[in-house]
C-alpha cells in the first residue's frame, strides 16, 4: 500500500511538472530542471530519510504517530518524482513540435486542454513502465526505512520491521525470522521488475 500510494503521488507530481516544463520552456523549464538536477545529486533513500527525519523533528510525537504512514508515503514519493518529470519533459518537447499540436493551437485550444487531451496520452507509455519499476523501488525503500526504525509504526505490518526484529535473534539460532521476510522481499521486487520489463517490451514496438 505504501509503495502504490507513493508511486501514484510521484507519478502525479512528476508528470505534471514534466508537462509544464516541456511545454512552457524558458524560465519555468530551467527552474524545474535545476530543481530536478539538485535532487538527483542525492540518493533517493537519503531524501526519504531527510523528509522522515524533518517530520519527526517538527511534528509533536503524538501527531507524528498518527501521521506516520502518510509521512512515509510522502517521503518516498518526493524522492522519486524526478524520473517521471525528466522522461515526460523529453517526450513533451518532441510532441509539442508535431503537426497535431500546431493544429490544436490554430483552432484556439488553450495550453491546458492541449496538454491533457493531446500531449498527455502520447507520453504515458514510458511513464507506465517507470511506474511499474518504481513499485519495487518503493517497497525496498519502505522496507529500508522500517528496518532502520524510521518507517511505518512498529505495530504496522512491514517486511523491514520483521527483518529488524529477526536481526536481534539472528545469532540465537532463529535465522528464519530474518531470512524468510528477506526472501519474500527479494521475490516480490523481482516479480515487479520482470513485470516492468515485460510492459516495456509490449509498449515499445521496436522491441517486439
C-alpha positions as a Markdown table, in Angstrom:
| # | Residue | x | y | z |
|---|---|---|---|---|
| 1 | Unk | 0.0 | 0.0 | 0.0 |
| 2 | Unk | 2.8 | 2.4 | 0.9 |
| 3 | Unk | 4.6 | 1.7 | -2.4 |
| 4 | Unk | 1.5 | 2.1 | -4.5 |
| 5 | Unk | 0.4 | 5.3 | -2.9 |
| 6 | Unk | 3.9 | 6.8 | -3.1 |
| 7 | Unk | 4.2 | 5.8 | -6.8 |
| 8 | Unk | 0.9 | 7.4 | -7.6 |
| 9 | Unk | 2.0 | 10.6 | -5.7 |
| 10 | Unk | 5.3 | 10.7 | -7.5 |
| 11 | Unk | 3.5 | 10.0 | -10.8 |
| 12 | Unk | 1.2 | 12.9 | -10.4 |
| 13 | Unk | 3.9 | 15.4 | -9.3 |
| 14 | Unk | 6.4 | 14.2 | -11.9 |
| 15 | Unk | 4.0 | 14.1 | -14.9 |
| 16 | Unk | 2.5 | 17.5 | -14.0 |
| 17 | Unk | 5.9 | 19.2 | -13.7 |
| 18 | Unk | 7.3 | 17.4 | -16.8 |
| 19 | Unk | 4.4 | 18.5 | -18.9 |
| 20 | Unk | 4.6 | 22.1 | -17.7 |
| 21 | Unk | 8.4 | 22.2 | -18.1 |
| 22 | Unk | 8.4 | 20.7 | -21.6 |
| 23 | Unk | 5.5 | 22.8 | -22.9 |
| 24 | Unk | 6.3 | 26.1 | -21.3 |
| 25 | Unk | 10.1 | 26.1 | -21.8 |
| 26 | Unk | 12.1 | 29.2 | -20.9 |
| 27 | Unk | 12.5 | 30.2 | -17.2 |
| 28 | Unk | 9.9 | 27.7 | -16.0 |
| 29 | Unk | 11.7 | 24.8 | -17.7 |
| 30 | Unk | 15.1 | 25.9 | -16.3 |
| 31 | Unk | 13.7 | 26.3 | -12.8 |
| 32 | Unk | 12.1 | 22.8 | -12.7 |
| 33 | Unk | 15.0 | 21.0 | -14.3 |
| 34 | Unk | 17.5 | 22.7 | -12.0 |
| 35 | Unk | 15.4 | 21.5 | -9.0 |
| 36 | Unk | 15.4 | 18.0 | -10.5 |
| 37 | Unk | 19.2 | 18.1 | -11.0 |
| 38 | Unk | 19.7 | 19.2 | -7.4 |
| 39 | Unk | 17.6 | 16.3 | -6.1 |
| 40 | Unk | 19.4 | 13.8 | -8.4 |
| 41 | Unk | 22.6 | 14.7 | -6.6 |
| 42 | Unk | 21.3 | 12.9 | -3.5 |
| 43 | Unk | 20.3 | 9.2 | -3.4 |
| 44 | Unk | 16.6 | 8.5 | -3.2 |
| 45 | Unk | 16.9 | 6.8 | 0.2 |
| 46 | Unk | 18.8 | 9.8 | 1.6 |
| 47 | Unk | 16.0 | 12.2 | 0.5 |
| 48 | Unk | 13.4 | 9.9 | 2.1 |
| 49 | Unk | 15.4 | 9.7 | 5.3 |
| 50 | Unk | 15.7 | 13.6 | 5.3 |
| 51 | Unk | 12.0 | 14.1 | 4.9 |
| 52 | Unk | 11.1 | 11.5 | 7.5 |
| 53 | Unk | 13.6 | 13.0 | 9.9 |
| 54 | Unk | 12.3 | 16.5 | 9.4 |
| 55 | Unk | 8.8 | 15.3 | 10.1 |
| 56 | Unk | 9.9 | 13.6 | 13.3 |
| 57 | Unk | 11.6 | 16.8 | 14.4 |
| 58 | Unk | 8.9 | 19.3 | 13.5 |
| 59 | Unk | 5.8 | 17.4 | 14.4 |
| 60 | Unk | 4.8 | 16.5 | 18.0 |
| 61 | Unk | 5.3 | 12.9 | 18.9 |
| 62 | Unk | 1.6 | 12.0 | 19.2 |
| 63 | Unk | 0.8 | 13.7 | 15.9 |
| 64 | Unk | 3.6 | 12.0 | 14.1 |
| 65 | Unk | 2.4 | 8.6 | 15.4 |
| 66 | Unk | -0.9 | 9.3 | 13.8 |
| 67 | Unk | 0.6 | 10.6 | 10.5 |
| 68 | Unk | 3.5 | 8.1 | 10.3 |
| 69 | Unk | 2.0 | 6.3 | 7.3 |
| 70 | Unk | 1.3 | 9.5 | 5.2 |
| 71 | Unk | 4.7 | 10.8 | 6.1 |
| 72 | Unk | 6.4 | 7.7 | 4.8 |
| 73 | Unk | 4.3 | 7.8 | 1.6 |
| 74 | Unk | 5.2 | 11.5 | 1.1 |
| 75 | Unk | 8.9 | 10.9 | 1.8 |
| 76 | Unk | 9.1 | 8.0 | -0.8 |
| 77 | Unk | 7.1 | 9.9 | -3.3 |
| 78 | Unk | 9.1 | 13.1 | -3.1 |
| 79 | Unk | 12.3 | 11.1 | -3.6 |
| 80 | Unk | 11.2 | 9.5 | -6.9 |
| 81 | Unk | 9.3 | 12.2 | -8.9 |
| 82 | Unk | 12.4 | 13.3 | -10.8 |
| 83 | Unk | 12.4 | 10.3 | -13.2 |
| 84 | Unk | 8.9 | 11.0 | -14.3 |
| 85 | Unk | 9.5 | 14.7 | -14.8 |
| 86 | Unk | 12.6 | 14.2 | -16.9 |
| 87 | Unk | 11.0 | 11.5 | -19.0 |
| 88 | Unk | 7.8 | 13.4 | -19.6 |
| 89 | Unk | 9.6 | 16.6 | -20.3 |
| 90 | Unk | 11.7 | 15.0 | -23.1 |
| 91 | Unk | 8.6 | 13.4 | -24.6 |
| 92 | Unk | 6.7 | 16.7 | -24.4 |
| 93 | Unk | 9.5 | 18.5 | -26.2 |
| 94 | Unk | 9.1 | 16.1 | -29.1 |
| 95 | Unk | 5.3 | 16.1 | -29.1 |
| 96 | Unk | 4.7 | 19.8 | -28.9 |
| 97 | Unk | 6.6 | 20.3 | -32.2 |
| 98 | Unk | 4.3 | 17.9 | -34.1 |
| 99 | Unk | 1.6 | 19.0 | -36.5 |
| 100 | Unk | -1.4 | 17.9 | -34.4 |
| 101 | Unk | -0.3 | 20.3 | -31.6 |
| 102 | Unk | 0.1 | 23.1 | -34.1 |
| 103 | Unk | -3.3 | 22.4 | -35.5 |
| 104 | Unk | -4.8 | 22.4 | -32.0 |
| 105 | Unk | -3.3 | 25.8 | -31.4 |
| 106 | Unk | -4.7 | 27.2 | -34.7 |
| 107 | Unk | -8.3 | 26.2 | -33.8 |
| 108 | Unk | -8.0 | 28.1 | -30.5 |
| 109 | Unk | -7.3 | 25.3 | -27.9 |
| 110 | Unk | -5.7 | 26.5 | -24.7 |
| 111 | Unk | -2.5 | 25.1 | -23.4 |
| 112 | Unk | -4.1 | 23.1 | -20.6 |
| 113 | Unk | -6.5 | 21.4 | -22.9 |
| 114 | Unk | -3.7 | 20.6 | -25.4 |
| 115 | Unk | -1.6 | 19.1 | -22.7 |
| 116 | Unk | -4.4 | 17.0 | -21.2 |
| 117 | Unk | -6.2 | 15.9 | -24.3 |
| 118 | Unk | -3.4 | 15.6 | -26.9 |
| 119 | Unk | 0.1 | 15.5 | -25.3 |
| 120 | Unk | -0.5 | 13.5 | -22.2 |
| 121 | Unk | -1.9 | 10.4 | -23.9 |
| 122 | Unk | 1.1 | 10.3 | -26.1 |
| 123 | Unk | 3.7 | 10.4 | -23.3 |
| 124 | Unk | 2.1 | 7.9 | -20.9 |
| 125 | Unk | 3.8 | 4.8 | -22.4 |
| 126 | Unk | 7.3 | 5.2 | -20.9 |
| 127 | Unk | 5.7 | 6.6 | -17.7 |
| 128 | Unk | 3.8 | 3.4 | -17.1 |
| 129 | Unk | 7.0 | 1.4 | -17.3 |
| 130 | Unk | 8.8 | 3.7 | -14.9 |
| 131 | Unk | 5.8 | 3.5 | -12.5 |
| 132 | Unk | 5.9 | -0.3 | -12.6 |
| 133 | Unk | 9.6 | -0.4 | -11.8 |
| 134 | Unk | 9.2 | 2.3 | -9.1 |
| 135 | Unk | 6.8 | 0.0 | -7.2 |
| 136 | Unk | 9.7 | -2.3 | -6.5 |
| 137 | Unk | 11.9 | 0.6 | -5.5 |
| 138 | Unk | 9.2 | 1.9 | -3.2 |
| 139 | Unk | 8.8 | -1.4 | -1.5 |
| 140 | Unk | 12.6 | -1.6 | -1.0 |
| 141 | Unk | 12.7 | 2.0 | 0.4 |
| 142 | Unk | 9.8 | 1.4 | 2.8 |
| 143 | Unk | 11.5 | -1.8 | 4.0 |
| 144 | Unk | 14.8 | 0.0 | 4.5 |
| 145 | Unk | 13.2 | 2.8 | 6.5 |
| 146 | Unk | 11.3 | 0.3 | 8.6 |
| 147 | Unk | 14.5 | -1.7 | 9.2 |
| 148 | Unk | 16.1 | 1.4 | 10.4 |
| 149 | Unk | 13.2 | 2.2 | 12.7 |
| 150 | Unk | 12.1 | 5.2 | 10.7 |
| 151 | Unk | 9.3 | 3.9 | 8.6 |
| 152 | Unk | 5.8 | 2.8 | 9.4 |
| 153 | Unk | 4.8 | 2.4 | 13.1 |
| 154 | Unk | 6.1 | -0.9 | 14.8 |
| 155 | Unk | 2.5 | -2.1 | 15.1 |
| 156 | Unk | 2.0 | -1.9 | 11.3 |
| 157 | Unk | 3.0 | -5.0 | 9.2 |
| 158 | Unk | 6.2 | -4.5 | 7.3 |
| 159 | Unk | 8.9 | -6.8 | 5.9 |
| 160 | Unk | 11.5 | -4.3 | 7.1 |
| 161 | Unk | 10.2 | -4.4 | 10.7 |
| 162 | Unk | 10.2 | -8.2 | 10.6 |
| 163 | Unk | 13.8 | -8.3 | 9.5 |
| 164 | Unk | 14.8 | -5.8 | 12.1 |
| 165 | Unk | 13.1 | -7.9 | 14.8 |
| 166 | Unk | 14.7 | -11.0 | 13.5 |
| 167 | Unk | 18.1 | -9.4 | 13.3 |
| 168 | Unk | 18.1 | -9.2 | 17.1 |
| 169 | Unk | 17.8 | -13.0 | 17.4 |
| 170 | Unk | 19.8 | -13.9 | 14.3 |
| 171 | Unk | 22.7 | -15.4 | 16.1 |
| 172 | Unk | 20.5 | -17.2 | 18.6 |
| 173 | Unk | 19.6 | -19.8 | 16.0 |
| 174 | Unk | 16.3 | -18.2 | 14.9 |
| 175 | Unk | 17.6 | -17.3 | 11.5 |
| 176 | Unk | 14.3 | -17.8 | 9.7 |
| 177 | Unk | 12.8 | -14.6 | 11.3 |
| 178 | Unk | 15.1 | -12.5 | 9.2 |
| 179 | Unk | 15.8 | -14.8 | 6.2 |
| 180 | Unk | 12.2 | -15.6 | 5.2 |
| 181 | Unk | 11.0 | -11.9 | 5.1 |
| 182 | Unk | 14.1 | -11.1 | 3.2 |
| 183 | Unk | 13.5 | -13.8 | 0.7 |
| 184 | Unk | 9.9 | -12.7 | 0.3 |
| 185 | Unk | 11.1 | -9.1 | -0.3 |
| 186 | Unk | 13.5 | -10.3 | -2.9 |
| 187 | Unk | 11.0 | -12.4 | -4.8 |
| 188 | Unk | 8.3 | -9.6 | -4.7 |
| 189 | Unk | 10.7 | -7.0 | -6.1 |
| 190 | Unk | 12.0 | -9.4 | -8.7 |
| 191 | Unk | 8.4 | -10.2 | -9.8 |
| 192 | Unk | 7.6 | -6.5 | -10.1 |
| 193 | Unk | 10.8 | -5.8 | -12.1 |
| 194 | Unk | 10.0 | -8.6 | -14.5 |
| 195 | Unk | 6.5 | -7.2 | -15.0 |
| 196 | Unk | 8.1 | -3.8 | -15.7 |
| 197 | Unk | 10.4 | -5.4 | -18.3 |
| 198 | Unk | 7.5 | -7.2 | -20.0 |
| 199 | Unk | 5.5 | -4.0 | -20.0 |
| 200 | Unk | 8.4 | -2.1 | -21.6 |
| 201 | Unk | 8.6 | -4.7 | -24.4 |
| 202 | Unk | 4.8 | -4.6 | -25.0 |
| 203 | Unk | 4.7 | -0.8 | -25.2 |
| 204 | Unk | 7.8 | -0.4 | -27.4 |
| 205 | Unk | 7.1 | -1.6 | -30.9 |
| 206 | Unk | 10.8 | -1.7 | -31.7 |
| 207 | Unk | 11.3 | -4.5 | -29.1 |
| 208 | Unk | 8.6 | -6.7 | -30.5 |
